[in-house]
Amino acid sequence: MNEKIEKIKEIVEKELAFCSAHNFDHVMRVYNLALHLAENEKVDLDVIKAATLLHDIGGKKEVDDPTGKTDHAIESAKMAEPILNNLGYSKEKIKHIQDCIISHRYRTENKPQTKEAKIVFDADKLETVGAIGIARAFVWVGRNNANIYKKANIDEYAKENLGGKINGRIQDKTKHSPQINWETKDKHILNYLYTEKAKQVAKDRMIFSENFFKRLENEINGKM
């Protein structure tokens, strides 16, 4: 199985060279976080390993779609099937891995159903808070010509740019900012995480994020 995992890593690393916020380094952080969350749990590690490695492999297709209709989770699951099939994974295991990939996304109606899928989801969400979450947010800003700082009335913003709901997909990325992302998504992350381990990690990281955005707002407003 280790040979299969190493082969998947090789394939994924070649595909994820389009954005440093969703590159192979991100994938490996999610992979290692997922293994930590899975410790002492009765789960299929083969499924978790493959799903975390492949969860963003379709990301470029979403980025390259100006309509905003492409869902990288769906695309990643599609791309994963022939890779896993060629490596000899069973049909049952491939289906489980695909389900984990499809349900890893926050802004979607596809919710994780199995323990493995919940671990994959939680590991990926932990990458959105704390120091690494902030670093990735500003990489996203640069790539999408968004705002370093922008506050907004959240209810009005959701209607205007999130399809009418707080957890909706961003429609015009240039109107977004890390501050808005914090207010609409990341500060509420504890309500969405499934595992107790992930919640404990998130609580610590969220303190850092909250303090950062308060400091950023003060500096933007000229407060010393």
Number of C-alpha atoms within 10 A of each C-alpha: 10 8 9 17 16 11 13 19 17 12 15 21 17 12 15 21 13 13 15 14 21 18 19 22 13 18 24 16 17 25 22 14 21 26 19 15 20 21 11 8 12 9 14 13 15 16 20 25 21 23 28 29 25 28 32 29 28 23 22 19 13 18 17 10 11 10 10 14 10 17 19 21 26 23 20 23 25 16 17 26 17 13 17 21 13 9 15 12 19 11 12 9 16 22 16 19 28 26 22 32 32 27 23 27 23 18 16 14 11 16 17 21 11 13 18 27 26 22 29 32 29 30 28 22 22 25 23 24 26 22 15 15 20 20 15 19 21 18 14 21 18 12 15 15 13 18 19 15 16 14 15 14 9 15 13 13 19 19 13 15 18 21 14 14 16 20 16 18 19 18 16 15 17 14 17 25 22 25 25 19 17 21 18 20 18 24 18 12 20 18 9 14 19 16 17 12 16 21 18 11 16 24 17 12 19 23 13 15 23 18 12 16 17 12 14 16 16 12 11 13 9 8 9 7
